[in-house]
Amino acid sequence: MEVLIMVGQLLLGLSILVGLHEWGHMVAAKSFGMRVEKFSIGFPPKIWAKQIGETEYSIGAIPLGGFVKITGMIDESLDTKSLSEEPKPYEFRAKPAWQRLIVMLGGIIVNVITGIIIFIFIAYASGETYLPKEELNKHGIVAYDLGEQLGFKTGDKIIDVNGQDYEKFSDIIGAEVLMGSNIYFTVDRSGEEVRVEMPNDFVERLSEKNAPPVIAPRNIFSIGEVVEDSNAQKAGLLAGDRITGINGKDVQYFDQLTTALDTLKLKTVQATVLRGGNEMILPVKVSEEGTIGFRASMETNFVTREFSFGEAIGVGTVRAFSVVWLNIQGINKMVKGEVSARKSMAGPIRIATMFGGTWDWGRFWYLVGLLSMVLAFMNFLPIPALDGGHVVFLTWEIISGRKPSDKFLEGAQKVGMVVLLSLMAFVIINDTISLF
């Protein structure tokens, strides 16, 4: 069932985005008097089709894409049989270059607008919940294996990033930092300032399957909920209890507890428990996973900020375009060899796993907004067969006054199709390998 939910969310999201993208091309073409022969979400074979006026609207059985067939345009269909004739007034090739350029940009523009609108409404509806710097530095951080490899130590308090102050925890662990270059952190370690530098290829380690966190806030905790029939329940632990020691060793933070229990698997430990001001010792058995069976209640004060609609417009727009900037940084790192394409590029299988096995509308719309901006960016790349390839040729025509020959455009389209099909095969095979 989880797989079906993942696939269902992926197909719905792609259908929305592809439909809007192709609609952008179609509306621009029709507004300039061009004939649109076909509008399809998905690729053939058709599972539904309806002729309305000059245009056939259809849904294809292969859902990973779509297309608009504009008369007189060399596109992925490579239908060139009519190009030997004089162009008709309603054909794509008969229109001025600036009109053809707008048509090719139509899908990209609609995807950008869609992404911005989604991020605006997410910001307006959900606001922002974050951990302020002051709250983070009350107790410092927990450094996991990757964090320790960087040079962090549990208990460090992070002063700044690249010499710049920050407002919230997400500012120092977000993609903007991880995708950056020459990043360093200044930390307070027991009263001494220490510089922690992040290698430019560090994001490569985070792309490993099941990569652990780098750092996390250090939390004081109490028992929030005792799992039924667990070792904790059998030992007599109750919600609200505070574990302050294990086998006589002081425990103040949750990471201290998990570290202690991880070394005592399948053993019975003496837990020092504070309950209503009274201290007691309870024997409790540790499972083979290093747990005792309760959900912790963390004493961390998050802040929730709500945005007016006017504020949400600014916040949502910035968040949308940050997706584009991160893609540019990602490509830059691949070109420099700091990250591998195999670990950085995601295809339909990995994207489906991002949606998850439960239907969460908040997560769904966030990912649709993100994918809309990614789709706009990828289509703008100057690769023949993508919109960006057409934009390059049309821009050259506008600047130079010389139109590339139909034979050249046909050849470029064929090369572009080979590149795109090879890329699609690569990401699908790569996705499949990553499952194992």
N, C-alpha and C positions, 0 to 999 in steps of 0.2 A: 504493500500500500504506500509506503514512504517513497518508493521509486516512482510510482504513478503520480504522486503529488508533486515530486520534483519535476518530472517531465511535463506535467500539466501546467505548472507555473512557468516553466521555460517557454513552452509553446504559446501560452497566452501572452507573455511578455513580448516575445519576438513578433507575434502576429500584430500586436498593437504598434510596435515600433516600425516594423517593415511596412505595415499598412499606411502609417502616417508619413513615412519617408517617401514611398512611391506616390502617395496622394500629393505631396509637395511638388514632385516633378509634374504630375498630371495637371494640377491646377495652374501652375506657371505656364505649361505648354498650351493649355486651352485658352488661357487669358491672352495669348499672343496669336490665337487663331490657328494653332497647329493641330493636326488630326492625331488623336490618340486612339490607336487601334485596340490595344489590350491593356488591362490593369489587373495584375494578379498578385495575390498573397500566397506564397508558396510556389513551387515549381511543378510542371506537369509530371504525371498525368493529372488531368482535372478531376476533381470530385464534385464540383459545382460550377456552373457558368450561366451568365445571363447577359443578353445583348440589350444595351440601353443606348439608343441613338447610334453614333458611329463607334462606340466603345464596348468591347466585351469585358465584363467584370467576372473574375473567376477566383476560385480557391484551389490550390494545387495540393497533391498528396504529399509532396516533400516540403515540409514547413520551414526549412532553414533559409529563408530568403523570399524574394519576390521581384517583380519587374513591371515596367511600363513600356509598351511598344509604341514609339512615336514615329509616324510615317516619315521616311527620309533620313532617319538617324542610324548610324552604324553603332549597334550596341552588342550585347552579349549573344543575341540571336544570330548575328553575322548574316542577316538577310540583306544581301546587296544586289538582288536581281533588278531592282527598279532604279539603281543609281546610274545606269547607262543612259537613261532618258533625261530630258530636260526637267528640272525640278518644278513641281506644281506649287502654287502659292501657299498651300496649306502644309507643305512639307517642312520639316525641321531645317534641312539644308538650305531652304529658300529664304530663311529669316536672317535678319542682321545678327552679327556675332554677339552683340551685347544682349539680345533677347535669348539667344541660345545659351549664353553664359548664365543668365538668370534661371533658365530652365534646369541646367545642370546643378546649380546651387540650391534649387528649390527643396530637395529632399534633406540636404544638410541643414538648411535654415530651419525647417520644420522640426527636425530632431533636436536642434539646439534650443528652440523655443519650448519644446515639450520637456526637455530636461530641466530647464530653468523653472518652468511652471511647477513641475513636480517637487523640486527642491524648495521652492517658495512655500508651497502648501504644507510640506513636511515641517519646515521651520515654524510656520504659523500654528499648526495643529499641535506639534509636540514640544516646541521650545528647545531648550538645550539643558541637559543634566550633566554636571561635570564636578570633578574634584579640584578645588582651588589649590594653588601652590602652598598656601599657608597650612591647609589641612594635610596635604601630602607630607610636608616637612615637620609635622608634629612628631611623627614616629619614624620618618624616613621610608626607605624602600626595601623590598625583598628582591635580592638579585638571584635569579635562576641561573642555570648553567650557561646560557648564552650571554646573560648579563655579566656573569663572572668572567667569561672569555673576553668581554669588552674591557673589563677592569673595574666594574662596579662591585661593591660589597654591601651585603645586607646591613641596613642601618644608615647608609649614605643619605644625605639630604642634598637634593639637586638645587644649586643656586641659580644657574643660568645655562643657556644653550648658545654656543658660538658667541659668548659674551653678551647675549641679549637676554633680558628678563622674560619671563613667561607668566601666563595667567593661570593655566590649568594643566592637569596631568596629561591630557590628550595632546597638548602642545609639544610634549617631549617624546611621545611614543607614536605620534601620527605618521602617516605616509609621507607628509612633506619633509619630515626630518629623516626618516629611514631612506627616502629616495634622494636625499641631498648628497653633496660632496664636501669633504673636508669638515665634517661635523665633529664638534667636541663639546663635552659637558664639563662644567665646573661643579664639583661636589664638596660639601662639608663633611669630612670624615673625622669624627671625634675632635672637632675644633680646628682641624687642619684643612686648608683648601687643596684639592687634588684635581688634576685635569684628566678626564677620561676621553680618549679619542675613538671615534667609530670609523673603521676601515670603509672605503668607498664601495667595497663589494659585500658589505655586511648583509644587505637585503637578500643576497643569494642564499645565505644560511636560513633566513626566515621562510624561504619558499620551499624548504624541505617538507616532505609529508609529515604531518603530526609534529611540526616544529613547536617547541615549548615557548612560553612567554619569555621576554627578556627581563623585564622588571615589573613589579606591581607594588601598590601601596602596602605598607606594613600595618596590620590591623590588630587592635585589642578586640577581644571577642568574648561572647558568652554563648551558652547553648540555646539555640533558637527553637529547635524542634528535635525531639528524640524519635528515631526511626523505630516503628513498631517491631517487637520481637528481636531487637538488635542487642548486641553485647552491652551497649550503653543503658538500654532499658533494663536488662537483666541485672546490671550492677546497681540500679537505683538512681541513675542520673535523671534530672528533671529539667524542663525548659526554664531558663533563667539562671541556672547554675553557672558558676565561673570556675574553670579548671585552672588552678594556679601552680600546679606542680605535677611532675611525673617521676615516680621513684625517688622523691626527695629533691629533684632538680627543678629549679624555678621555671615556670612557664608564664610569660606575660603576653606574648603575641601568638597569633594563629600559626605562623610559619614555624615557631619554636615547637609547638605541639605536633605538627605534621612531621617535622624532622625527627623528633623523639620517637613517635610511634612507628615511623618507617624503619627504625633500627630494632624494633621490638615486636616484629610480626609473629603472630601465633603464641605470644607470651602473655601472661597475666601481669598487669602493672598496678602499682599503687598510685591512684590519682588523688591529689589533694584538691578538694572541692570547696568552694566558698558558696554558702547558701544562706541568704538573709542575714549576713553578718557572722554566721557560724561556720567554722572550718571543720571538715571531716575528711577521713581517708576512705576511699572506696576502691576495692579491687575490681578491675575491669579487664577483660580479655581483648587483645588486639587481633583483628582479622588478618588473613594472609595478604590482604591489600594494604595493610597498614592503617586501618580505620577502626573506629569503635562504634559508629552508628548514630551520628547526629548531624544536623545541619547547623552551621555556625551563624550567629547573628553578629555582624561586624559593626563596631562602634565607629563608623566613618560618616562624617557629615558632608554629604553631597549637596551641591547648590543647583536649584532649578531656575533657569532664566526663561521667562516668557517673552515673545516678541509681538509687537503690534504688527498689523499687516504691512505697514510702511517699512518697518524694520526687517520683516521677513523677506521683503522684496530684495533688499540689499544682501542679507545673509544668504538667501537661497541662490542668488545670482553668483555670489562669490564661491559658494560650495560647488555649483554646477561647473564653473570654469576651472576650478581647482582640479577636477577630474581630467580635463584636457591637459593641464600643466603637468600632472603626474604621468600621463601617457607620454608626453614629450620627454620628461626626465627618464622614463623607463627605456624609451628607444635610444636615448643618448647613452645610457649605461650599457645597453646591449652592443651598440657600436663600439664603445670603448673596451668591451670585453669584461666589464665589471660584473655583469650578470649574464647567464646563458639564456638563449631563447627557449630552450626546452623547459626551464623552470619558470619563465616569466610569462609565456603565452598560454592563454586558456582558450579552450574550444567549448563546444556545446555541452560536453559531459561535465567538465569542471564547473561551468557556469550553472548547470542544473543543480549541482551539489551546494552552490552558494545559496540557492533559494531554500534549501532544507527540506526535510521530510514532513514538516507540518505547515499548514497554510497560515501564514502570518501576513496580513495585509500591509502592515507597516513596513516589514522587511521587503515584501513584494514590490511596493511602489518605490522604495529607496533604490532597489536594484534596477528597476525599470528606468528610473531617472538616471542612474549611473550608466546603464547600458545605452541609453539614448545619446548621452554625451560621447561615449566611446564610439558608437556607430557613426556619429557626425564626424568625429576626428579621423577614424579609420577611412571613411569615404572621401575625406579631403586629401588623403595621401596621394602624391602625384604618380599613381600607378595606372597605366592604361587598363581599361575595363572598370575602373572605379571612377566615381564622379570627379575626383581630383585629377585624374588623367585627362578627362575632357576639359576641365577648367584650365589646365596648362596649355593645351592646344588652342583653346579659344582665346586665352589671354595673349598668346603669341600672335594670333591672327589680328586681334584688336590693335596691338602695339605695332606690328610690322606691316599690317595691311595685306598680308599674304596668307591665304588659306591653305593648310596642308592638303595634299591630294587625297581623294577617297581611297586610293590604293594604299597610301601610307597609313591612313587612319584604320583601314581594315587590318593591315599587318600589325599595327600597334595593339589593336583590340585582341588579336590572336595571342600575341605575346603576353598581354595582361591576363588573359583567361588562363594560360598555362601557369603563370605565377600564382594566381589566386587559387586554382585547383590544387597546385602543389602545396600551397600554404594551408589550405583546408585539410588536405590529407595529413600533413605534418601535425596539426593541432589535434585532430581526431585520434591519430595513432598515439601521440604523446599523452592525451587524456586517458586513453585506454591503459597505457603502461602505468600511469600514475595511480590507477586503481589497485594495483597489486604491489 
